Amino acid sequence: MPERPLNATAASLLGFLHDGPMTGWDLVEYAQQRIGAFWSLTQSQVYRELTAMAAAGLVRAGERGRRDRKPYEITDAGRAAFADWAAKPPAEESIRFPLLLTVLFGRHLPADRLVAFLAEQRAAHAARLVEYEQVDAALPDDAEAVDPYSVATLRFGLAYERAVLDWFADLPPALRGNAGPADEPGRPPE
């Protein structure tokens, strides 16, 4: 059992290692693909957690391979620690949306700068929604039966991006600049 409780970052790495051994680099890439839209992991966090988990016996480092990278594999103790973590209720979420902080203090920015920030962010969310919709459209008919966990996560992403785009569409006129009231939610600005 680890000396300290698993944090979500360490737990996610153990979860990924259930799929087989991976190097720190592989884990960073895999995390970016699988959870990057809703959970951020830095390369330094990954390596720090791998070192701590290896010291706690939760993972085992293999022989160094090409580019001096060493694969890590989950141990039985790591599987047990992951199972304990997964069995506990998730921590309460906290919203960390940097744009909201900027909007809150928007009166201290030139109006055109805030409008530009909002337009850039709106375009990014619209693009992400398009990506999610493409992934959703490409899913096989039985995707929900095969992997309901990934499908549920994707559906949250779809709902989240639509909600954020609705929020952009409902912004007060002063924050939209010269844009109309709602350039159809979900469509990037032209």
N, C-alpha and C positions, 0 to 999 in steps of 0.2 A: 504494500500500500504506500502511496506517496506520502512524504512528510507534510506537504502542503496540499490543500485540495486542488484539484485540476481547475484551471481557468478555461474559459471557452476556447481560447487559442490552442492550448495544449490538447484539449479534448478533440478539437476539429482535426488536429494533426493525427492523433491516435485513430480517429474515425477513418481518415483517408488511408492510413497504413493497414487497415483491415483489408484493403484491396491488394496488398502486396508491398514488398520493400520499395522504398523510394529514397532518393537523395534529397537533401535540403532544397536544392535547386528544383527538383521535380515537384516537391511539395509546394513550393511557392507558385510554380506554374499551374499546378493542379488546383490549388486553392483559388487562384485568380479566375480560372475557368468555372469552377463549381460554385464558389461563394463570393466572388469578388464584387458582385453587384450589391450585396447586402452585408458583407463582413470583410473588413480590411485586415490583411496580414502583411507585415513588412518582412523583407528578407532577414533583417536583424532579429525580429521577433521569432521567426521560424528557427533560426540557428540557436538562439538563446534557449528556446523551449526544448529543442532536441537535446542540447547539452544537459539541461536540467533533468529531462526525462531519462536520458541515458544514465545519469548519476543515480537516479531513483530506481533504476531497473525496469522502467516501463517500455523502453525501446533498447535495441541492441544494434550497435554500429557494425556494419560488415566491412569487408576489405575495400580499401580505396580502389576506385576504378579509374576510368579515363578522366582526364582533367583533374585528377586528384580528388574526385568526389567520392564520398562513401555513402552507400545505401544504409538506410535504417529500416529495421523491421520491428513490429510490435511484439512484445513478449506476453506470456500468460498474465503476468502482473499488470501489464499495460491494458490487456483486454478486460481484466477485472476492474481496474481503475476507470476505464471508459464506461463499462457497464454501470458502475456506481454513479458516475457523473450523469449518464443518460437517464438513469432512473429517478433523479431528483427533478423537481419542477424547475423550469428555466428561470433565470434571473429576470427581474422586471426590466423591460426595455427602456432605454432612454434615447430620446431623439437627439441626434447630433447632425444637424442639417446646417452647414455653414452659411448657406444662402439666407436662412431665416435670421441669423445673427446680423448679417449685413443689412437685411431689410429693416430689422428693428432699429438699427442705428442709421438708416438711410437718410435721415434729415441732415446728417453731417457730411453727406456726399453731394457733389454736383448732381442734379436731377438726371442729366443725360448719361452720366456714368452708371447710376443705379439702373436706369432703363436698359442700358447695354448689358449689364451683368444679368439682369432678368431675362433678356432676349437670348443670351448665350446659354443660360441654364435651361430655359424652356426648350430650345433646340436640342440640347443634349438629352433631355428627358423624352422628347418626341422621338429622337433617333433610337433611344434605348427601347421605347415601346415598340417601334417597328421591328427591332431585333427580336424581342420577346414574341411578338406576333408571328414572325417567321419561324421561330423555333416551335411555337405551338402548332402552327399549320403543318409543320413537317413531322409531327409526332404520329406514330402509327395509331390506328383505331384502338388498339388494346394497350396503349401506353399507361393508362391509369391502372390497369390490372397488373401490368408488369412492374412498374415502378411508381406507385402512388405518391411516394415521398418527393421525388423530383418533380412530378406533375404538380403537386400541391405547392411546392416552392415557386415554380414557374407561374402558377396562377396568382400567387401573392404578388409577384413582380409585375404582372399585368395589371392587377387591381391598383397597386401602388402608383405605377406610372400614370395610369388614367386619373387617379385622384390628384396627383401633383399637377397634371395638365389642367384639370378642372380648376384647381387653385389658381394657376396662372391666368386662366380665362376670367376668373372672378376678381382679379386684382383691381384696386381703385384706379380710376383713369390716370391719376397723376403718376402712377407707377408703370403704366403701359406706354407712356410717351404718346406718339401719334398713331399707335396701333389701334385698330378697332376693338370693340368690346370683347370679342372672342373669335379670333381666327380659329375656326373650328378646333375644339380640343382634340388632341392627338395628332394634329398635323403640324409639322414644323413651319416656322415663319418663312416666307418667301424671300 
